[in-house]
Amino acid sequence: MTSSLIKSYKNRFPFRIGTTSFIYPDNYTQNVKMLGPFLDEIELLLFESTCESSLPSAKEVQELKNLADGLNLSYNIHLPIDISLGDSDPSVRMHAVDTLKRIFERTRPLSPTTNTLHLVQKEKMNQQNSLKKWQDSICLSMEELIGKDIHGRDISVENLFYPIDMVETIINEFHLSVCLDIGHLIIFEADIEKTFDIWLGKTAIIHLHGAKNEQDHLSLDHMPPKQMKTIINQLCRFSGTVSIEVFSFPELDNSLDFFENYWTKTNKD
């Protein structure tokens, strides 16, 4: 028997609470059917660009739209992580741009709240000239990508394992949004409060998950209490989407229970 959430978290917080489409070992539609009655939003994971099955068919997109309409549900899209807009090879960059355009066109009927993008680095940018080439390559890709059908504000650049200020100029130039990944901040040992202060105004979505010993996407009960209280305090001033970015039902169930308890306790203090 498939486990299911037993209580609704819809409209429970000042932000939309959601999780990923990989909670159950099934397709997008079945995950939404199981999760949609209990949450505000689902993060549709389109991680692989080379696998056609990772992109919902036109029929499945229509099914997802119908489910969203019936369940008072919204979606956000996590764009593929195996493409590179900053590659030095123009053909690799063009493949990335074409892939993203195809995804935006296919998922447009779902009216996603945002589309999360990894600006990946093949290697650490130790020299200023290699960093500049990478940044310039991203700019060339963005010029090809953003136009009348794709707006910068609809793309959320996720903080990875380098300082997000390395792409600050690109975010500002193309009017991009931001995805703050809390687990990545913890592993990178970044100042969470300072990061929120700088980026909250541009943040469309927050990825929330536990992180410990350089492992991320763990249940939230792996989060140190002091850190969790800091995060809750910051979320009190956020009104976008918070996605519990875990990939199994036990991790989701534990995380939601842990988060709600901390939210209630912190807001009573």
Buried (B, 14 or more C-beta within 10 A) or exposed (E): EEEEBEEEBBEBBEBBBBBBBBBBEEBBBEBBBBBBBBBBBBBBBBEBBEEEEBBBEEEBBEBBBEBBEEBEBBBBBBBBBBBBBBBEEEEBBBBBBBBBBEBBEBBEEBEBBBBBBBBBBEEEBEEEEBBEBBBEBBBBBBEBBBEEEBEBEBBBBBBBEBEBEBBBEBBEEBEBBBBBBBBBBBBBEBEBEEBBEBBBEBBBBBBBBBBEEEEBBBBBBBBEEEBBBBBBBBBEEBEBBBBBBBBBBEBBBBBBBBBBEBBEEBEEE
